[in-house]
């Protein structure tokens, strides 16, 4: 991952983690993902942060970057 992309991921992940709690937002990962696929920028950022921080999913920087970029 290039330095710019890594910085973008860290900044957006930090923003989301500081802004919301992952628990209680969506009852299941699939519900959250469905909202992200419908274009909800907030949930796209949450999903990106989840992949970045390994919160309820396997850590995946590529998925994190994809969702955080869509949210931005």
DSSP file (Angstrom, degrees, kcal/mol; ACC not computed):
  #  RESIDUE AA STRUCTURE BP1 BP2  ACC     N-H-->O    O-->H-N    N-H-->O    O-->H-N    TCO  KAPPA ALPHA  PHI   PSI    X-CA   Y-CA   Z-CA
    1    1 A X              0   0    0      0, 0.0    61,-0.0     0, 0.0    60,-0.0   0.000 360.0 360.0 360.0 134.4    0.0    0.0    0.0
    2    2 A X     >  -     0   0    0      1,-0.1     4,-2.5     4,-0.0     5,-0.2  -0.267 360.0-109.4 -71.6 161.8    1.5    3.4   -0.9
    3    3 A X  H  > S+     0   0    0      1,-0.2     4,-2.3     2,-0.2     5,-0.2   0.870 117.1  52.2 -61.1 -39.0    2.2    5.9    1.8
    4    4 A X  H  > S+     0   0    0      2,-0.2     4,-2.4     1,-0.2    -1,-0.2   0.930 111.2  46.6 -63.5 -44.7   -0.6    8.2    0.8
    5    5 A X  H  > S+     0   0    0      1,-0.2     4,-2.6     2,-0.2    -2,-0.2   0.913 111.6  51.3 -64.6 -42.1   -3.2    5.4    0.9
    6    6 A X  H  X S+     0   0    0     -4,-2.5     4,-2.4     1,-0.2    -1,-0.2   0.903 110.7  48.8 -62.0 -40.7   -1.9    4.2    4.3
    7    7 A X  H  X S+     0   0    0     -4,-2.3     4,-2.7     2,-0.2     5,-0.2   0.914 110.5  50.7 -65.1 -42.8   -2.2    7.8    5.7
    8    8 A X  H  X S+     0   0    0     -4,-2.4     4,-2.6     1,-0.2     5,-0.3   0.930 111.3  48.6 -60.0 -45.9   -5.7    8.1    4.3
    9    9 A X  H  X S+     0   0    0     -4,-2.6     4,-2.6     1,-0.2     5,-0.2   0.932 112.7  47.5 -61.2 -46.6   -6.7    4.8    5.9
   10   10 A X  H  X S+     0   0    0     -4,-2.4     4,-2.4     2,-0.2    -1,-0.2   0.912 113.8  47.6 -62.7 -42.7   -5.2    5.7    9.3
   11   11 A X  H  X S+     0   0    0     -4,-2.7     4,-2.1     2,-0.2    -2,-0.2   0.944 116.0  42.2 -65.5 -48.0   -6.8    9.2    9.3
   12   12 A X  H  X S+     0   0    0     -4,-2.6     4,-2.5    -5,-0.2     5,-0.2   0.898 114.6  51.2 -67.6 -39.2  -10.3    8.0    8.4
   13   13 A X  H  X S+     0   0    0     -4,-2.6     4,-2.9    -5,-0.3     5,-0.2   0.922 110.1  49.6 -63.1 -42.8  -10.1    5.0   10.7
   14   14 A X  H  X S+     0   0    0     -4,-2.4     4,-2.2    -5,-0.2    -1,-0.2   0.905 110.7  50.8 -62.4 -40.8   -9.0    7.2   13.6
   15   15 A X  H  X S+     0   0    0     -4,-2.1     4,-1.5     2,-0.2    -2,-0.2   0.939 113.6  43.8 -61.3 -48.1  -11.9    9.6   12.9
   16   16 A X  H  X S+     0   0    0     -4,-2.5     4,-2.3     1,-0.2     3,-0.2   0.927 113.3  50.4 -66.1 -44.9  -14.5    6.8   12.8
   17   17 A X  H  < S+     0   0    0     -4,-2.9    -1,-0.2     1,-0.2    -2,-0.2   0.882 113.9  45.5 -62.3 -37.7  -13.1    5.0   15.9
   18   18 A X  H  < S+     0   0    0     -4,-2.2    -1,-0.2    -5,-0.2    -2,-0.2   0.761 115.8  47.8 -74.8 -24.1  -13.2    8.3   17.8
   19   19 A X  H  < S+     0   0    0     -4,-1.5     2,-0.3    -3,-0.2    -2,-0.2   0.815 117.0  15.8 -89.4 -32.4  -16.6    9.2   16.6
   20   20 A X     <  -     0   0    0     -4,-2.3     2,-0.4    -5,-0.1    -1,-0.1  -0.895  65.2-118.9-140.5 163.9  -18.7    6.0   17.1
   21   21 A X        -     0   0    0     -2,-0.3     4,-0.2     2,-0.2    -3,-0.0  -0.897  19.1-144.2-101.3 136.9  -18.8    2.7   18.8
   22   22 A X  S >> S+     0   0    0     -2,-0.4     3,-1.4     2,-0.1     4,-0.6   0.883  77.3  86.6 -68.1 -36.7  -18.9   -0.3   16.5
   23   23 A X  T 34 S+     0   0    0      1,-0.2    -2,-0.2     2,-0.1     4,-0.1  -0.393  96.1  14.8 -69.8 138.2  -21.2   -2.2   18.9
   24   24 A X  T 34 S+     0   0    0      2,-0.3    -1,-0.2    -2,-0.1     3,-0.2   0.277  95.7 101.0  88.3 -12.3  -24.8   -1.6   18.5
   25   25 A X  T <4 S+     0   0    0     -3,-1.4     2,-0.4     1,-0.3    -2,-0.1   0.974  97.8   5.6 -72.2 -52.7  -24.7    0.1   15.1
   26   26 A X     <  -     0   0    0     -4,-0.6    -2,-0.3     1,-0.1    -1,-0.3  -0.990  69.0-135.7-129.3 140.7  -25.7   -2.9   13.1
   27   27 A X  S    S+     0   0    0     -2,-0.4     2,-0.3    -3,-0.2    -1,-0.1   0.848  88.9  18.5 -65.8 -31.9  -26.8   -6.2   14.6
   28   28 A X  S  > S-     0   0    0      1,-0.1     4,-1.8    -3,-0.1     5,-0.2  -0.936  76.2-116.2-136.5 160.0  -24.8   -8.2   12.1
   29   29 A X  H  > S+     0   0    0     -2,-0.3     4,-2.8     1,-0.2     5,-0.2   0.881 115.8  57.0 -59.0 -39.0  -21.9   -7.6    9.8
   30   30 A X  H  > S+     0   0    0      1,-0.2     4,-2.3     2,-0.2    -1,-0.2   0.872 104.5  50.9 -64.3 -37.6  -24.2   -8.4    6.9
   31   31 A X  H  > S+     0   0    0      2,-0.2     4,-1.8     1,-0.2    -1,-0.2   0.922 112.2  47.2 -64.2 -43.3  -26.6   -5.6    7.8
   32   32 A X  H  X S+     0   0    0     -4,-1.8     4,-2.0     1,-0.2    -2,-0.2   0.924 112.0  49.6 -63.5 -44.7  -23.8   -3.2    8.0
   33   33 A X  H  X S+     0   0    0     -4,-2.8     4,-2.4     1,-0.2    -1,-0.2   0.876 106.7  56.1 -64.2 -36.8  -22.3   -4.3    4.7
   34   34 A X  H  X S+     0   0    0     -4,-2.3     4,-1.0     1,-0.2    -1,-0.2   0.917 107.8  48.3 -61.2 -42.9  -25.8   -4.0    3.0
   35   35 A X  H  <>S+     0   0    0     -4,-1.8     5,-1.8     1,-0.2     3,-0.4   0.890 110.3  51.9 -63.5 -38.7  -26.0   -0.3    4.1
   36   36 A X  H ><5S+     0   0    0     -4,-2.0     3,-1.6     1,-0.2    -2,-0.2   0.903 106.9  52.6 -65.5 -39.6  -22.5    0.3    2.8
   37   37 A X  H 3<5S+     0   0    0     -4,-2.4    -1,-0.2     1,-0.3    -2,-0.2   0.710 101.3  61.7 -69.8 -19.1  -23.3   -1.2   -0.6
   38   38 A X  T 3<5S-     0   0    0     -4,-1.0    -1,-0.3    -3,-0.4    -2,-0.2   0.449 126.1 -99.8 -84.3  -0.5  -26.4    1.2   -0.7
   39   39 A X  T < 5 +     0   0    0     -3,-1.6     2,-0.8     1,-0.2    -3,-0.2   0.596  65.5 157.7  97.7  12.1  -24.0    4.1   -0.6
   40   40 A X     >< -     0   0    0     -5,-1.8     4,-2.1     1,-0.2    -1,-0.2  -0.609  26.1-161.9 -73.8 107.3  -24.2    5.1    3.0
   41   41 A X  H  > S+     0   0    0     -2,-0.8     4,-2.2     1,-0.2     5,-0.2   0.843  85.5  55.4 -62.4 -36.2  -20.9    7.0    3.5
   42   42 A X  H  > S+     0   0    0      1,-0.2     4,-2.0     2,-0.2    -1,-0.2   0.942 111.8  41.7 -63.6 -47.6  -21.1    6.7    7.3
   43   43 A X  H  > S+     0   0    0      2,-0.2     4,-2.7     1,-0.2    -1,-0.2   0.812 110.4  58.5 -72.3 -27.8  -21.3    3.0    7.3
   44   44 A X  H  X S+     0   0    0     -4,-2.1     4,-2.3     2,-0.2    -1,-0.2   0.925 108.6  45.8 -62.3 -43.3  -18.7    2.8    4.5
   45   45 A X  H  X S+     0   0    0     -4,-2.2     4,-2.3     2,-0.2    -2,-0.2   0.891 112.3  51.3 -66.2 -39.7  -16.3    4.6    6.8
   46   46 A X  H  X S+     0   0    0     -4,-2.0     4,-2.4     2,-0.2    -2,-0.2   0.931 110.8  47.6 -62.2 -45.3  -17.3    2.3    9.7
   47   47 A X  H  X S+     0   0    0     -4,-2.7     4,-2.4     1,-0.2    -2,-0.2   0.907 111.1  51.6 -64.3 -41.3  -16.7   -0.8    7.6
   48   48 A X  H  X S+     0   0    0     -4,-2.3     4,-1.9     1,-0.2    -1,-0.2   0.909 111.3  47.4 -60.1 -42.2  -13.4    0.5    6.5
   49   49 A X  H  X S+     0   0    0     -4,-2.3     4,-2.8     2,-0.2    -2,-0.2   0.870 108.6  55.3 -67.4 -36.6  -12.3    1.2   10.0
   50   50 A X  H  X>S+     0   0    0     -4,-2.4     5,-2.2     1,-0.2     4,-0.9   0.929 109.8  45.7 -61.5 -45.3  -13.5   -2.3   11.1
   51   51 A X  H  <5S+     0   0    0     -4,-2.4     9,-1.6     1,-0.2    -1,-0.2   0.870 114.9  48.8 -65.6 -35.6  -11.3   -3.9    8.4
   52   52 A X  H  <5S+     0   0    0     -4,-1.9    -2,-0.2    -5,-0.2    -1,-0.2   0.915 119.0  36.4 -69.0 -43.3   -8.4   -1.7    9.5
   53   53 A X  H  <5S-     0   0    0     -4,-2.8    -1,-0.2    -5,-0.1    -2,-0.2   0.416 105.7-120.4 -93.7   0.8   -8.7   -2.3   13.2
   54   54 A X  T  <5 +     0   0    0     -4,-0.9     2,-0.9     1,-0.2    -3,-0.2   0.938  53.8 163.0  59.0  47.8   -9.7   -6.0   12.9
   55   55 A X  S   <S-     0   0    0     -5,-2.2    -1,-0.2    -6,-0.2     3,-0.1  -0.826  73.9 -26.7-104.1  94.6  -12.9   -5.2   14.7
   56   56 A X  S    S+     0   0    0     -2,-0.9     2,-0.3     1,-0.2    -1,-0.1   0.374 133.1  62.8  83.3  -5.5  -15.3   -8.1   14.2
   57   57 A X  S    S-     0   0    0     -7,-0.3    -1,-0.2   -28,-0.0     2,-0.2  -0.912  97.3 -83.7-140.4 165.9  -13.7   -9.0   10.9
   58   58 A X        -     0   0    0     -2,-0.3    -4,-0.2     1,-0.1     2,-0.1  -0.512  57.6 -97.2 -70.1 142.1  -10.2  -10.2    9.7
   59   59 A X        +     0   0    0     -2,-0.2     2,-0.3    -5,-0.2    -7,-0.2  -0.419  52.7 167.5 -63.3 129.9   -7.8   -7.4    9.3
   60   60 A X     >  -     0   0    0     -9,-1.6     4,-2.3    -2,-0.1     5,-0.1  -0.811  21.0-172.0-150.4 100.8   -7.7   -6.5    5.6
   61   61 A X  H  > S+     0   0    0     -2,-0.3     4,-2.7     1,-0.2     5,-0.2   0.832  88.2  55.2 -66.7 -32.4   -6.0   -3.2    4.6
   62   62 A X  H  > S+     0   0    0      2,-0.2     4,-2.3     1,-0.2    -1,-0.2   0.935 111.0  44.1 -66.3 -45.1   -7.2   -3.5    0.9
   63   63 A X  H  > S+     0   0    0      2,-0.2     4,-2.5     1,-0.2     5,-0.3   0.898 113.0  53.6 -64.2 -39.5  -10.8   -3.8    2.0
   64   64 A X  H  X S+     0   0    0     -4,-2.3     4,-2.6     1,-0.2     5,-0.3   0.947 110.3  45.5 -59.0 -49.6  -10.2   -1.0    4.5
   65   65 A X  H  X S+     0   0    0     -4,-2.7     4,-2.4     1,-0.2     5,-0.2   0.902 111.6  53.4 -61.5 -41.9   -8.8    1.3    1.8
   66   66 A X  H  X S+     0   0    0     -4,-2.3     4,-1.9     1,-0.2    -2,-0.2   0.946 114.7  39.2 -59.2 -50.5  -11.7    0.4   -0.6
   67   67 A X  H  X S+     0   0    0     -4,-2.5     4,-2.1     2,-0.2    -2,-0.2   0.883 116.1  50.2 -71.7 -38.3  -14.4    1.3    1.9
   68   68 A X  H  X S+     0   0    0     -4,-2.6     4,-2.0    -5,-0.3    -1,-0.2   0.871 110.1  51.4 -67.9 -35.3  -12.7    4.4    3.3
   69   69 A X  H  < S+     0   0    0     -4,-2.4    -2,-0.2    -5,-0.3    -1,-0.2   0.911 109.9  49.3 -65.9 -42.6  -12.1    5.7   -0.2
   70   70 A X  H  < S+     0   0    0     -4,-1.9    -2,-0.2    -5,-0.2    -1,-0.2   0.895 111.0  50.9 -62.4 -39.4  -15.8    5.2   -1.1
   71   71 A X  H  <        0   0    0     -4,-2.1    -1,-0.2     1,-0.3    -2,-0.2   0.880 360.0 360.0 -65.5 -37.7  -16.8    7.0    2.1
   72   72 A X     <        0   0    0     -4,-2.0    -1,-0.3    -5,-0.1    -2,-0.2   0.508 360.0 360.0 -68.3 360.0  -14.5    9.9    1.4
